[in-house]
Amino acid sequence: MLEDLQWADVVLYASSTVGLEALFGGTPAIHLEVGDFFETDPMFGWNEFKWSVQEPSELINTIQRIAQTPEDEFKELQEKGKQYAAAYLSPVTASGLQTFWES
């Protein structure tokens, strides 16, 4: 999976942590809301370098918005995504848990 994430320009995910892995590597993630009864997005409520779509027709416009993001803004969002993913994916330690809860 790591090799695939290295060449991807954007990652689509529904309920797995692949979106987090993408953010960790600096790739924007798009959550596909499939209408589950329970919320399955591991990044629910966080949207700084993650977008969401409910309908397939929204996907092209969302990808275009990402592509049209000014470079300086994109880099800022990318860094926030990396930091979020690093906090989420860090080893479970007392200090790691504290960092996660403060994010």
Contacts in CASP RR format, 6 or more apart in sequence:
PFRMAT RR
TARGET T0000
AUTHOR 0000-0000-0000
METHOD contacts of the structure
MODEL  1
MLEDLQWADVVLYASSTVGLEALFGGTPAIHLEVGDFFETDPMFGWNEFK
WSVQEPSELINTIQRIAQTPEDEFKELQEKGKQYAAAYLSPVTASGLQTF
WES
1 18 0 8 1.000
1 21 0 8 1.000
2 21 0 8 1.000
5 11 0 8 1.000
5 18 0 8 1.000
5 21 0 8 1.000
5 22 0 8 1.000
5 25 0 8 1.000
5 27 0 8 1.000
8 22 0 8 1.000
8 27 0 8 1.000
9 27 0 8 1.000
9 28 0 8 1.000
10 27 0 8 1.000
10 28 0 8 1.000
10 29 0 8 1.000
10 30 0 8 1.000
10 63 0 8 1.000
10 66 0 8 1.000
11 18 0 8 1.000
11 19 0 8 1.000
11 21 0 8 1.000
11 22 0 8 1.000
11 27 0 8 1.000
11 28 0 8 1.000
11 29 0 8 1.000
11 30 0 8 1.000
12 29 0 8 1.000
12 30 0 8 1.000
12 32 0 8 1.000
12 59 0 8 1.000
13 19 0 8 1.000
13 22 0 8 1.000
13 29 0 8 1.000
13 30 0 8 1.000
13 31 0 8 1.000
13 32 0 8 1.000
14 31 0 8 1.000
14 32 0 8 1.000
14 34 0 8 1.000
14 40 0 8 1.000
15 34 0 8 1.000
15 36 0 8 1.000
15 40 0 8 1.000
15 41 0 8 1.000
15 42 0 8 1.000
16 42 0 8 1.000
17 42 0 8 1.000
17 89 0 8 1.000
19 29 0 8 1.000
19 31 0 8 1.000
19 42 0 8 1.000
19 43 0 8 1.000
19 50 0 8 1.000
20 29 0 8 1.000
20 42 0 8 1.000
20 43 0 8 1.000
20 85 0 8 1.000
20 88 0 8 1.000
20 89 0 8 1.000
21 85 0 8 1.000
21 89 0 8 1.000
22 28 0 8 1.000
22 29 0 8 1.000
23 29 0 8 1.000
23 43 0 8 1.000
23 49 0 8 1.000
23 50 0 8 1.000
23 81 0 8 1.000
23 82 0 8 1.000
23 84 0 8 1.000
23 85 0 8 1.000
24 82 0 8 1.000
24 85 0 8 1.000
24 86 0 8 1.000
24 89 0 8 1.000
25 82 0 8 1.000
25 85 0 8 1.000
26 49 0 8 1.000
26 78 0 8 1.000
26 81 0 8 1.000
26 82 0 8 1.000
28 49 0 8 1.000
28 50 0 8 1.000
28 51 0 8 1.000
28 66 0 8 1.000
28 77 0 8 1.000
28 78 0 8 1.000
29 43 0 8 1.000
29 49 0 8 1.000
29 50 0 8 1.000
29 51 0 8 1.000
30 50 0 8 1.000
30 51 0 8 1.000
30 52 0 8 1.000
30 53 0 8 1.000
30 59 0 8 1.000
30 62 0 8 1.000
30 63 0 8 1.000
30 66 0 8 1.000
31 41 0 8 1.000
31 43 0 8 1.000
31 50 0 8 1.000
31 51 0 8 1.000
31 52 0 8 1.000
31 53 0 8 1.000
32 52 0 8 1.000
32 53 0 8 1.000
33 41 0 8 1.000
33 52 0 8 1.000
33 53 0 8 1.000
33 54 0 8 1.000
35 54 0 8 1.000
41 52 0 8 1.000
42 88 0 8 1.000
43 50 0 8 1.000
43 84 0 8 1.000
43 88 0 8 1.000
46 84 0 8 1.000
48 77 0 8 1.000
48 80 0 8 1.000
48 81 0 8 1.000
48 84 0 8 1.000
49 77 0 8 1.000
49 78 0 8 1.000
49 80 0 8 1.000
49 81 0 8 1.000
49 84 0 8 1.000
50 81 0 8 1.000
51 62 0 8 1.000
51 65 0 8 1.000
51 66 0 8 1.000
53 59 0 8 1.000
53 62 0 8 1.000
66 74 0 8 1.000
69 77 0 8 1.000
83 103 0 8 1.000
84 103 0 8 1.000
87 96 0 8 1.000
87 99 0 8 1.000
87 100 0 8 1.000
87 103 0 8 1.000
88 100 0 8 1.000
88 103 0 8 1.000
90 96 0 8 1.000
90 99 0 8 1.000
90 100 0 8 1.000
END
